[in-house]
Amino acid sequence: MEKQALPSSCSLVLLEEKKTHLLHSAAAAANGTLKGGAGYPERETWTRQMDFIMSCVGFAVGLGNVWRFPYLCYKNGGGVFLIPYMLIVFVGGIPIFFLEIALGQFMKAGSINVWNIAPLFKGLGYASMVIVFFCNTYYIMVLAWGFYYLIKSFNSTLPWSNCDNEWNTPSCIEIFRHQDCHNASLANATGTAAANLTNATCSELADGRSPIIEFWENKVLNISAGLDEPGQVNWELTLCLMAVWVLVYFCVWKGVKSTGKIVYFTATFPYVVLIILLVRGVTLPGSYDGIMYYIKPDWSKLGEAQVWIDAGTQIFFSYAIGLGALTALGSYNRFNNDCYKDAFMLALINSGTSFFAGFVVFSILGFMAAEQGVDISQVAESGPGLAFIAYPKAVSLMPVAPVWAALFFFMLLLLGLDSQFVGVEGFVTGILDLFPGKYYHRYRREIAVAICCLLCFIIDLSMVTQGGMYVFQLFDYYSASGMTLLWQAFWECIVVAWVYGADRFMDDVARMIGYRPFPWMKWCWSFITPCVCMGIFLFHLVNYKPLTYNNVYVYPWWGEVIGWCLALSSMLCIPVSVLYKLFRTKGTFRERWAHLTSPVWGAHHLEYMAPDTDIKSLASLSPGTDDNKVIIFESVM
């Protein structure tokens, strides 16, 4: 579109801005405090807007889309699960997703300083930093395991496909088909234990173990008896962990200019692999039955509360809400970027990927069930069980198995890597924003990223021991669980809608994008989304079950205490910081509240937020019309 000439009124503003900077400062600070100016380096921005889109896709579209959503869909009524899922997308997922990106773009700050919009609740920023730090720490273990499997895939025979290895036990059985049980005995057994098991009854064979489970537990994890037995360090796994951390460091150390380029590959190539695996999957025998299991509707499930809870929890996990990383990504946007349209597009990509991945996963699981002669419910798994047990087992049954194994684990690595990139980027951005311009150092980003990676690596060493899986599950179950994310999302909505003001923030969004979003967003932030978050949060709390491993090992009481400490370390940041600031400030409660909830504006707000702008006039504009193609503040062009 051709650049329009500046109206005379805007030209006047442009001239006056140069002469009366103090006047603007006073006006901008009328409803808050002004912060910034000389000494604060100009914030980086994305080289192009597609860098932001790809980074968000890379971060939000991760392992959960491939290994968690398909299983939940199958478990909760197949295609019927999409009804509660899509409903909660529109009342919870998209509103908070948009809120976090818009907040970052408006405040031009990471997950901590973004809450200068209501400084009393800056604890929200510290809470998100704690959560994303824990995520960065344990999430990378999945990448280390995936990298280990990828290396082991480059063999003519996959090491988990037979029982002829040093880590296998006498109970190992390569293939056990139910139809081969004749007269209550096994007529066809293969593997090292075949001689011992040939005359065993089918009921006795229930204790048999597949080679893939033994490879996972005896070779990869070399798992001990419990949390209180850490055992030895697995040096092969430690080297894989180190290699992945080094890769993450060199992808993040230069900031969004480099990360924005790398995610073009890491965010798009998994789609290529998914399409290849789908084409292969639907040509396998039994794939149709698998896909039917995935999408076959079971309408009776809609009446179960657990189905709605699973839908809500999955959306908060999948959309990466409450981690502060989306805020950090949004802070690198241009001030006038249309983040409203971006939020809807990214939500569509995220949920669409989840649904598409289900066809890939269940076509393979259908083949696996047909090969083993069992019902698909016996092979359908989620989480690491799908990635490192069910899928490798299915791959081992295919022709040219190493090729498909390498392709799958390469995709797994890329899906996790871009999520890890952005998680580290979000954490480092929040830390660096705490230090003003006078602490500026040429290599401060590189040093901060190095310290972050090194600290996480040291903590990760506890997860590459024989008892490492128990530590990993503690982090996964408590530190970034559904409860912590729901608690975070609830307070984000309350602060923006009721402390800062939903209408006021809608005005700010209008200043940025040139039109007012549909009022549905405001209604969600104010009423619907907080109720959804708190409802699911209370359901989790009431139905809390102690953590177990494989439904057999029960964690000791002190293990649960450690887990709750991990969860409360982020959740308590909010109330503790509120009480601390209220007690430290002088005056009556009303004066303290008024002072601590007054926004602290950044230097960029002077340029974009002219005090006399009539934001209400933007209410009639709608996205996509020619009327809204106006630059609200020409003075910055």
C-alpha positions as CSV (number, residue, x, y, z in Angstrom):
1,M,0.0,0.0,0.0
2,E,1.3,3.5,-0.9
3,K,2.5,5.6,2.0
4,Q,0.1,8.3,2.7
5,A,1.1,11.9,3.2
6,L,1.2,13.2,6.8
7,P,-1.8,15.2,7.7
8,S,-1.1,18.7,8.9
9,S,-2.2,17.9,12.4
10,C,0.3,15.0,12.6
11,S,3.0,17.1,11.2
12,L,2.4,19.6,13.9
13,V,2.6,16.9,16.5
14,L,5.9,15.8,14.9
15,L,7.4,19.3,15.2
16,E,6.0,19.9,18.7
17,E,7.4,16.6,19.9
18,K,10.9,17.8,19.2
19,K,10.4,21.0,21.1
20,T,8.2,20.0,24.0
21,H,9.5,16.6,25.1
22,L,9.0,17.5,28.8
23,L,5.3,18.2,28.1
24,H,4.8,14.7,26.7
25,S,6.7,13.2,29.6
26,A,4.4,14.9,32.0
27,A,1.3,13.8,30.1
28,A,2.5,10.2,29.7
29,A,3.2,10.0,33.4
30,A,-0.2,11.5,34.3
31,N,-1.6,8.0,35.0
32,G,1.6,6.3,36.0
33,T,5.4,6.7,36.5
34,L,7.8,7.3,33.7
35,K,10.9,5.2,33.5
36,G,13.6,5.0,30.9
37,G,15.5,7.4,28.7
38,A,19.3,7.8,28.3
39,G,21.4,4.8,29.1
40,Y,18.8,2.3,28.1
41,P,19.8,0.5,24.9
42,E,17.1,0.3,22.2
43,R,15.3,-3.0,22.3
44,E,15.9,-5.6,19.6
45,T,13.1,-6.3,17.2
46,W,12.5,-9.2,14.8
47,T,14.2,-8.9,11.4
48,R,10.8,-9.7,9.9
49,Q,7.5,-10.5,11.3
50,M,7.6,-14.1,10.1
51,D,10.5,-14.7,12.6
52,F,8.1,-14.0,15.4
53,I,5.4,-16.3,13.9
54,M,7.9,-19.1,13.5
55,S,9.3,-18.7,17.0
56,C,5.9,-18.9,18.5
57,V,5.1,-22.0,16.4
58,G,8.3,-23.6,17.4
59,F,7.7,-22.9,21.1
60,A,4.0,-23.7,21.4
61,V,4.1,-26.7,19.0
62,G,6.1,-29.2,20.8
63,L,6.2,-32.8,22.1
64,G,2.8,-32.4,23.8
65,N,1.1,-32.0,20.5
66,V,2.5,-35.4,19.3
67,W,2.5,-37.5,22.3
68,R,-0.2,-36.2,24.6
69,F,-3.1,-34.8,22.6
70,P,-3.8,-37.9,20.4
71,Y,-3.9,-40.1,23.5
72,L,-6.3,-37.8,25.3
73,C,-8.5,-37.6,22.2
74,Y,-8.7,-41.4,22.1
75,K,-9.2,-41.8,25.8
76,N,-11.9,-39.2,26.1
77,G,-14.3,-40.2,23.4
78,G,-12.5,-39.7,20.1
79,G,-13.9,-37.0,17.9
80,V,-16.3,-35.9,20.8
81,F,-13.2,-34.7,22.7
82,L,-12.9,-31.9,20.1
83,I,-16.1,-30.3,21.5
84,P,-14.8,-29.4,25.0
85,Y,-11.3,-28.9,23.5
86,M,-12.5,-26.2,21.0
87,L,-14.8,-24.6,23.5
88,I,-12.0,-24.1,26.0
89,V,-9.7,-22.9,23.2
90,F,-12.0,-19.9,22.7
91,V,-12.8,-19.2,26.4
92,G,-9.3,-19.9,27.8
93,G,-6.6,-20.7,25.3
94,I,-6.8,-17.8,22.8
95,P,-7.7,-15.0,25.2
96,I,-4.7,-15.7,27.5
97,F,-2.4,-16.4,24.5
98,F,-3.4,-13.1,23.0
99,L,-3.1,-11.4,26.4
100,E,0.5,-12.5,27.0
101,I,1.7,-11.6,23.5
102,A,-0.1,-8.2,23.6
103,L,1.3,-7.4,27.0
104,G,4.9,-8.1,25.9
105,Q,4.4,-6.0,22.7
106,F,2.9,-3.1,24.6
107,M,5.3,-3.0,27.5
108,K,8.4,-3.9,25.4
109,A,9.7,-6.0,28.3
110,G,10.2,-9.6,29.4
111,S,8.2,-11.7,31.8
112,I,9.2,-9.7,34.9
113,N,9.2,-6.0,33.8
114,V,6.1,-6.5,31.8
115,W,4.2,-6.4,35.1
116,N,5.3,-2.7,35.5
117,I,1.7,-2.3,34.2
118,A,0.7,-3.0,37.8
119,P,3.9,-3.1,39.9
120,L,2.2,-4.5,43.0
121,F,1.8,-7.8,41.1
122,K,5.3,-8.1,39.8
123,G,5.4,-11.4,41.6
124,L,3.6,-12.8,38.5
125,G,6.8,-12.2,36.6
126,Y,9.0,-13.9,39.1
127,A,6.6,-16.9,39.3
128,S,6.7,-17.3,35.5
129,M,10.5,-17.1,35.6
130,V,10.6,-19.9,38.2
131,I,8.3,-22.1,36.1
132,V,10.2,-21.6,32.9
133,F,13.5,-22.2,34.6
134,F,12.2,-25.6,35.9
135,C,10.8,-26.3,32.4
136,N,14.2,-25.6,30.8
137,T,15.9,-27.8,33.4
138,Y,13.9,-31.0,33.0
139,Y,12.4,-30.7,29.5
140,I,15.8,-31.0,27.9
141,M,16.1,-34.5,29.3
142,V,13.6,-35.7,26.8
143,L,15.9,-34.2,24.1
144,A,18.9,-36.0,25.6
145,W,16.9,-39.4,25.5
146,G,15.8,-38.6,21.9
147,F,19.3,-37.8,20.8
148,Y,20.5,-41.1,22.4
149,Y,17.9,-43.1,20.5
150,L,18.8,-41.2,17.3
151,I,22.4,-42.3,17.6
152,K,21.4,-45.9,18.3
153,S,19.2,-45.8,15.2
154,F,22.2,-45.8,13.0
155,N,22.7,-49.6,13.2
156,S,21.7,-52.3,10.7
157,T,19.7,-53.9,13.5
158,L,17.9,-51.7,16.1
159,P,19.2,-52.5,19.5
160,W,15.7,-52.6,21.0
161,S,14.3,-55.0,18.4
162,N,15.7,-58.3,19.8
163,C,16.6,-60.0,23.1
164,D,20.2,-60.8,22.3
165,N,21.8,-57.9,24.2
166,E,23.7,-57.8,27.4
167,W,21.0,-55.7,29.1
168,N,18.2,-58.3,28.4
169,T,16.9,-60.6,31.1
170,P,15.6,-64.2,30.9
171,S,12.1,-62.8,30.8
172,C,12.6,-61.0,27.5
173,I,10.2,-62.0,24.6
174,E,10.5,-60.4,21.2
175,I,7.0,-61.1,19.9
176,F,4.0,-62.4,21.8
177,R,0.9,-62.9,19.8
178,H,-2.3,-63.9,21.7
179,Q,-3.5,-66.0,18.8
180,D,-0.4,-68.2,19.2
181,C,-1.6,-69.4,22.6
182,H,-2.9,-72.9,22.1
183,N,-4.2,-75.0,24.9
184,A,-3.0,-72.5,27.4
185,S,0.6,-72.8,26.3
186,L,2.8,-70.7,24.0
187,A,3.4,-72.5,20.7
188,N,5.5,-69.7,19.2
189,A,8.1,-67.8,21.3
190,T,11.3,-66.1,20.1
191,G,14.2,-64.6,21.8
192,T,16.9,-65.8,24.3
193,A,14.2,-67.0,26.7
194,A,12.3,-69.0,24.1
195,A,13.5,-72.3,25.4
196,N,12.4,-71.6,28.9
197,L,9.1,-70.1,27.9
198,T,7.9,-72.5,25.2
199,N,6.0,-74.7,27.7
200,A,4.9,-71.8,29.9
201,T,1.2,-71.0,30.2
202,C,-0.2,-67.8,28.7
203,S,-1.0,-66.5,32.2
204,E,2.6,-67.0,33.2
205,L,3.7,-65.1,30.1
206,A,2.0,-62.0,31.4
207,D,5.3,-61.4,33.3
208,G,7.3,-61.5,30.1
209,R,9.0,-58.2,29.1
210,S,9.5,-56.9,25.6
211,P,13.0,-55.9,24.4
212,I,12.1,-52.2,24.0
213,I,11.0,-51.9,27.6
214,E,14.2,-53.6,28.7
215,F,16.3,-51.3,26.5
216,W,14.5,-48.3,28.0
217,E,14.7,-49.3,31.6
218,N,17.9,-51.4,31.7
219,K,20.1,-49.7,29.1
220,V,18.9,-46.1,28.7
221,L,17.7,-45.4,32.3
222,N,19.5,-48.3,34.1
223,I,16.8,-47.5,36.6
224,S,17.3,-48.1,40.3
225,A,14.8,-49.3,42.9
226,G,13.7,-45.8,44.0
227,L,14.3,-42.1,44.6
228,D,16.6,-42.8,47.6
229,E,19.0,-44.8,45.4
230,P,20.6,-42.4,42.9
231,G,23.2,-44.9,41.8
232,Q,25.8,-44.2,39.2
233,V,25.9,-41.5,36.4
234,N,25.2,-42.8,32.9
235,W,28.1,-41.2,31.0
236,E,26.6,-41.9,27.5
237,L,23.5,-40.0,28.5
238,T,25.6,-37.3,30.1
239,L,27.4,-36.7,26.8
240,C,24.1,-36.6,24.9
241,L,22.8,-34.0,27.5
242,M,26.0,-31.9,27.1
243,A,25.7,-32.0,23.3
244,V,22.1,-30.8,23.4
245,W,22.9,-28.0,25.8
246,V,25.8,-26.8,23.6
247,L,23.5,-26.8,20.6
248,V,20.9,-24.8,22.5
249,Y,23.5,-22.3,23.7
250,F,24.9,-21.5,20.2
251,C,21.3,-21.1,18.9
252,V,20.3,-18.6,21.6
253,W,23.5,-16.7,22.5
254,K,23.1,-13.9,19.9
255,G,19.4,-13.2,20.7
256,V,16.3,-13.1,18.5
257,K,18.3,-12.2,15.4
258,S,19.8,-15.7,15.3
259,T,17.0,-17.6,17.0
260,G,14.5,-16.2,14.6
261,K,16.4,-17.7,11.7
262,I,17.1,-21.1,13.2
263,V,13.4,-21.8,14.0
264,Y,12.6,-21.6,10.3
265,F,14.1,-25.0,10.0
266,T,13.3,-26.5,13.5
267,A,9.6,-25.4,13.3
268,T,8.9,-26.5,9.7
269,F,10.9,-29.7,9.2
270,P,8.8,-31.7,11.8
271,Y,5.8,-31.1,9.5
272,V,7.7,-32.6,6.6
273,V,8.5,-35.7,8.8
274,L,4.9,-35.9,10.1
275,I,3.6,-36.0,6.5
276,I,6.2,-38.7,5.5
277,L,5.3,-40.8,8.5
278,L,1.5,-40.4,7.8
279,V,2.0,-41.5,4.2
280,R,3.9,-44.5,5.5
281,G,1.5,-45.1,8.3
282,V,-1.7,-45.3,6.3
283,T,-0.1,-47.9,3.9
284,L,0.5,-50.3,6.8
285,P,-2.0,-53.1,7.7
286,G,-4.2,-52.2,10.6
287,S,-3.8,-48.4,10.2
288,Y,-7.5,-47.9,9.4
289,D,-8.5,-49.6,12.6
290,G,-6.1,-47.4,14.5
291,I,-7.4,-44.2,13.0
292,M,-11.0,-45.2,13.7
293,Y,-10.1,-45.8,17.3
294,Y,-8.7,-42.2,17.4
295,I,-11.7,-40.4,15.9
296,K,-14.7,-42.7,16.6
297,P,-17.1,-40.6,18.7
298,D,-18.3,-41.8,22.1
299,W,-21.0,-39.3,23.0
300,S,-21.4,-40.6,26.6
301,K,-18.0,-39.1,27.5
302,L,-19.3,-35.6,27.3
303,G,-21.0,-36.0,30.7
304,E,-17.7,-36.9,32.4
305,A,-16.0,-34.0,34.3
306,Q,-12.5,-35.6,33.6
307,V,-13.0,-35.1,29.8
308,W,-13.4,-31.3,30.3
309,I,-10.5,-31.1,32.7
310,D,-8.2,-33.0,30.3
311,A,-9.2,-30.6,27.5
312,G,-8.5,-27.5,29.6
313,T,-5.2,-28.8,31.0
314,Q,-4.0,-29.9,27.5
315,I,-4.7,-26.4,26.1
316,F,-2.7,-24.7,28.8
317,F,0.2,-27.1,28.3
318,S,0.1,-26.9,24.5
319,Y,-0.3,-23.2,24.2
320,A,2.7,-22.6,26.6
321,I,0.6,-20.3,28.8
322,G,2.0,-18.9,32.0
323,L,5.6,-19.4,31.2
324,G,6.4,-15.8,30.3
325,A,8.1,-16.9,27.1
326,L,5.3,-15.7,24.9
327,T,5.6,-12.3,26.6
328,A,9.3,-12.2,25.8
329,L,8.6,-13.1,22.2
330,G,6.0,-10.4,21.9
331,S,8.3,-7.8,23.4
332,Y,10.5,-8.0,20.3
333,N,7.6,-7.1,18.0
334,R,7.1,-3.7,16.4
335,F,4.8,-1.6,18.5
336,N,2.2,-1.5,15.7
337,N,2.3,-5.2,14.9
338,D,-1.2,-6.8,14.6
339,C,-0.8,-9.3,17.4
340,Y,-4.6,-9.9,17.5
341,K,-4.6,-11.7,14.1
342,D,-1.3,-13.4,15.0
343,A,-2.9,-14.9,18.1
344,F,-5.7,-16.5,16.2
345,M,-3.4,-17.8,13.4
346,L,-1.0,-19.3,16.0
347,A,-3.8,-21.0,17.9
348,L,-5.1,-22.5,14.6
349,I,-1.6,-23.9,13.8
350,N,-1.2,-25.3,17.3
351,S,-4.5,-27.1,17.6
352,G,-4.4,-28.2,13.9
353,T,-0.9,-29.8,14.5
354,S,-2.3,-31.7,17.5
355,F,-5.2,-33.1,15.6
356,F,-3.0,-34.0,12.5
357,A,-0.4,-35.7,14.7
358,G,-3.1,-38.0,16.0
359,F,-3.6,-39.5,12.6
360,V,0.1,-40.2,12.3
361,V,0.4,-41.7,15.8
362,F,-2.7,-43.9,15.6
363,S,-2.1,-45.2,12.1
364,I,1.2,-46.6,13.5
365,L,-0.3,-47.9,16.7
366,G,-3.1,-49.6,14.7
367,F,-0.4,-51.4,12.7
368,M,1.4,-52.4,15.9
369,A,-1.8,-53.7,17.5
370,A,-2.5,-55.8,14.3
371,E,1.0,-57.2,14.3
372,Q,0.8,-58.3,17.9
373,G,-2.8,-59.5,17.7
374,V,-3.9,-57.3,20.6
375,D,-6.5,-54.6,21.1
376,I,-5.2,-51.1,20.4
377,S,-6.1,-50.0,24.0
378,Q,-3.1,-52.2,25.1
379,V,-0.6,-50.3,22.9
380,A,-2.0,-46.7,23.1
381,E,0.2,-44.7,25.4
382,S,1.0,-41.0,26.0
383,G,4.1,-39.1,27.1
384,P,7.5,-40.7,27.2
385,G,5.8,-44.1,27.0
386,L,4.7,-43.3,23.5
387,A,7.9,-41.7,22.3
388,F,10.4,-44.3,23.8
389,I,8.4,-47.5,24.0
390,A,5.3,-47.7,21.8
391,Y,6.6,-45.9,18.7
392,P,10.2,-47.5,18.7
393,K,8.5,-50.9,19.0
394,A,6.2,-50.1,16.1
395,V,9.1,-48.9,14.0
396,S,11.1,-52.1,14.7
397,L,8.3,-54.1,13.0
398,M,8.6,-52.1,9.8
399,P,10.8,-52.9,6.8
400,V,14.0,-50.8,6.8
401,A,13.4,-50.1,10.4
402,P,16.5,-47.9,11.1
403,V,15.5,-45.3,8.5
404,W,12.1,-44.8,10.1
405,A,13.5,-44.8,13.6
406,A,16.1,-42.2,12.7
407,L,13.4,-40.1,11.0
408,F,11.1,-40.2,14.0
409,F,13.7,-39.4,16.6
410,F,15.1,-36.6,14.4
411,M,11.6,-35.1,14.3
412,L,11.3,-35.6,18.1
413,L,14.6,-33.7,18.6
414,L,13.5,-30.8,16.4
415,L,10.1,-30.5,18.1
416,G,11.7,-30.2,21.5
417,L,14.7,-28.1,20.5
418,D,12.7,-25.0,19.3
419,S,10.6,-25.2,22.4
420,Q,13.9,-25.3,24.4
421,F,15.3,-22.4,22.4
422,V,12.4,-20.1,23.2
423,G,12.2,-21.2,26.8
424,V,15.8,-20.3,27.4
425,E,15.3,-17.0,25.4
426,G,12.3,-16.1,27.6
427,F,14.2,-16.8,30.8
428,V,17.3,-14.8,29.7
429,T,15.2,-11.9,28.4
430,G,13.5,-11.6,31.8
431,I,16.8,-11.7,33.7
432,L,18.5,-9.1,31.4
433,D,15.5,-6.7,31.7
434,L,16.1,-6.5,35.4
435,F,19.4,-4.7,34.8
436,P,19.1,-1.1,33.5
437,G,21.3,0.4,30.8
438,K,24.0,1.5,33.2
439,Y,24.9,-2.2,33.7
440,Y,25.1,-2.7,29.9
441,H,28.0,-4.9,28.8
442,R,28.9,-5.9,25.3
443,Y,28.7,-9.6,25.9
444,R,26.1,-9.6,28.7
445,R,23.7,-11.7,26.7
446,E,26.3,-14.4,25.9
447,I,27.4,-14.5,29.5
448,A,23.8,-14.7,30.8
449,V,22.9,-17.5,28.4
450,A,26.1,-19.4,29.4
451,I,25.3,-19.1,33.1
452,C,21.7,-20.3,32.5
453,C,22.7,-23.3,30.4
454,L,25.5,-24.3,32.9
455,L,23.2,-24.0,35.9
456,C,20.5,-26.1,34.3
457,F,23.1,-28.7,33.2
458,I,24.4,-29.1,36.7
459,I,20.9,-29.7,38.0
460,D,20.3,-32.1,35.1
461,L,23.2,-34.3,36.3
462,S,20.7,-35.6,38.9
463,M,18.5,-36.9,36.1
464,V,21.2,-38.9,34.3
465,T,21.8,-41.2,37.3
466,Q,20.2,-44.5,37.9
467,G,17.5,-42.7,39.9
468,G,17.2,-39.9,37.4
469,M,13.8,-40.9,36.1
470,Y,12.3,-40.4,39.6
471,V,13.8,-36.9,39.8
472,F,12.5,-36.1,36.3
473,Q,9.0,-37.2,37.2
474,L,9.1,-35.0,40.3
475,F,9.9,-31.9,38.2
476,D,7.4,-32.9,35.5
477,Y,4.5,-33.6,38.0
478,Y,5.0,-30.6,40.3
479,S,7.2,-27.8,39.0
480,A,5.3,-27.0,35.7
481,S,2.2,-28.9,36.4
482,G,-1.4,-28.0,35.4
483,M,-1.9,-26.5,38.9
484,T,1.0,-24.0,38.6
485,L,0.0,-22.9,35.1
486,L,-3.7,-22.5,35.9
487,W,-2.8,-20.5,39.1
488,Q,-0.6,-18.2,36.9
489,A,-3.2,-17.8,34.2
490,F,-5.9,-17.0,36.8
491,W,-3.9,-14.1,38.3
492,E,-2.8,-12.8,34.9
493,C,-6.5,-12.3,33.9
494,I,-7.4,-10.8,37.3
495,V,-4.5,-8.2,37.3
496,V,-5.1,-7.1,33.7
497,A,-8.9,-7.0,33.8
498,W,-9.6,-5.8,37.4
499,V,-6.4,-4.0,38.6
500,Y,-5.2,-2.3,35.4
501,G,-8.6,-2.4,33.8
502,A,-9.9,-4.5,30.9
503,D,-11.3,-1.4,29.0
504,R,-8.0,0.4,29.5
505,F,-6.0,-2.5,28.2
506,M,-8.3,-2.7,25.2
507,D,-7.6,1.0,24.5
508,D,-3.9,0.2,24.7
509,V,-4.3,-2.7,22.2
510,A,-6.2,-0.3,19.9
511,R,-3.3,2.1,20.1
512,M,-1.0,-0.7,18.9
513,I,-3.0,-2.4,16.2
514,G,-5.3,0.5,15.0
515,Y,-8.6,-1.1,15.9
516,R,-10.4,-2.5,19.0
517,P,-10.5,-6.3,19.2
518,F,-13.9,-8.0,19.6
519,P,-15.3,-7.4,23.1
520,W,-15.3,-11.2,23.6
521,M,-11.6,-10.8,24.7
522,K,-12.5,-8.4,27.4
523,W,-15.4,-10.6,28.7
524,C,-13.1,-13.6,28.8
525,W,-10.3,-11.7,30.7
526,S,-12.9,-10.3,33.2
527,F,-15.2,-13.3,33.9
528,I,-15.1,-16.4,31.8
529,T,-11.3,-17.3,31.7
530,P,-10.7,-16.8,35.4
531,C,-13.6,-19.0,36.3
532,V,-12.4,-21.7,33.9
533,C,-8.9,-21.6,35.3
534,M,-10.0,-21.6,38.9
535,G,-12.5,-24.4,38.3
536,I,-9.9,-26.7,36.7
537,F,-7.4,-25.7,39.4
538,L,-9.8,-26.7,42.2
539,F,-10.7,-30.0,40.4
540,H,-6.9,-30.8,40.3
541,L,-6.6,-30.0,44.0
542,V,-9.6,-32.0,45.1
543,N,-8.6,-35.0,43.0
544,Y,-4.9,-34.9,43.9
545,K,-3.2,-38.3,43.8
546,P,0.3,-39.0,45.2
547,L,3.0,-39.4,42.5
548,T,3.9,-43.0,41.4
549,Y,6.2,-44.5,38.8
550,N,4.6,-47.0,36.4
551,N,1.7,-47.3,38.9
552,V,3.9,-49.5,41.0
553,Y,6.6,-47.4,42.8
554,V,5.1,-44.9,45.3
555,Y,7.2,-41.9,46.1
556,P,8.3,-41.5,49.8
557,W,6.8,-38.7,51.9
558,W,10.0,-36.6,51.6
559,G,9.8,-37.0,47.8
560,E,6.3,-35.5,47.8
561,V,7.5,-32.7,50.1
562,I,10.3,-31.9,47.5
563,G,7.6,-31.9,44.8
564,W,5.3,-29.5,46.6
565,C,8.3,-27.2,47.3
566,L,8.9,-27.1,43.6
567,A,5.2,-26.2,42.9
568,L,4.9,-23.7,45.8
569,S,8.2,-22.0,44.8
570,S,6.4,-20.4,41.9
571,M,2.8,-20.2,43.2
572,L,3.8,-18.3,46.4
573,C,5.7,-15.7,44.5
574,I,2.5,-13.8,43.8
575,P,0.9,-13.5,47.3
576,V,4.3,-13.1,49.0
577,S,5.4,-10.2,46.7
578,V,2.0,-8.5,47.1
579,L,2.2,-8.6,50.9
580,Y,5.9,-7.6,51.0
581,K,5.2,-4.5,48.8
582,L,2.1,-3.4,50.7
583,F,3.9,-3.6,54.1
584,R,7.0,-1.8,52.7
585,T,5.1,1.1,51.3
586,K,4.0,4.0,53.6
587,G,0.6,5.6,53.8
588,T,-3.0,4.4,54.2
589,F,-4.0,1.2,52.4
590,R,-5.8,3.2,49.8
591,E,-2.7,5.3,49.2
592,R,-0.5,2.2,49.0
593,W,-2.8,0.5,46.6
594,A,-3.0,3.6,44.3
595,H,0.7,4.0,44.3
596,L,1.6,0.4,43.7
597,T,-1.0,-0.2,41.0
598,S,0.1,2.9,39.0
599,P,1.9,1.7,35.8
600,V,5.5,2.4,35.3
601,W,5.8,3.5,31.6
602,G,8.8,2.9,29.4
603,A,10.6,5.4,27.2
604,H,8.8,4.0,24.1
605,H,5.4,5.0,25.5
606,L,6.4,8.7,25.1
607,E,6.5,8.2,21.4
608,Y,3.4,6.1,20.9
609,M,1.0,7.2,23.6
610,A,-0.1,10.7,22.8
611,P,-2.3,11.7,25.8
612,D,-4.9,13.5,23.7
613,T,-5.6,10.6,21.3
614,D,-9.2,9.7,21.2
615,I,-9.0,5.9,21.5
616,K,-12.8,5.5,21.6
617,S,-13.0,6.6,18.0
618,L,-11.3,3.4,17.1
619,A,-14.2,1.3,18.4
620,S,-16.0,1.4,15.1
621,L,-13.0,0.1,13.1
622,S,-12.8,-3.5,12.4
623,P,-9.9,-5.6,11.2
624,G,-9.4,-5.8,7.5
625,T,-11.2,-2.6,6.4
626,D,-9.6,0.2,4.6
627,D,-10.7,2.6,7.3
628,N,-8.2,1.1,9.8
629,K,-5.2,1.6,7.5
630,V,-4.2,4.6,9.4
631,I,-1.1,5.3,11.4
632,I,-2.3,6.3,14.8
633,F,0.9,8.2,15.7
634,E,2.6,9.4,12.6
635,S,5.2,11.2,14.8
636,V,7.3,8.1,15.2
637,M,7.5,7.3,11.5
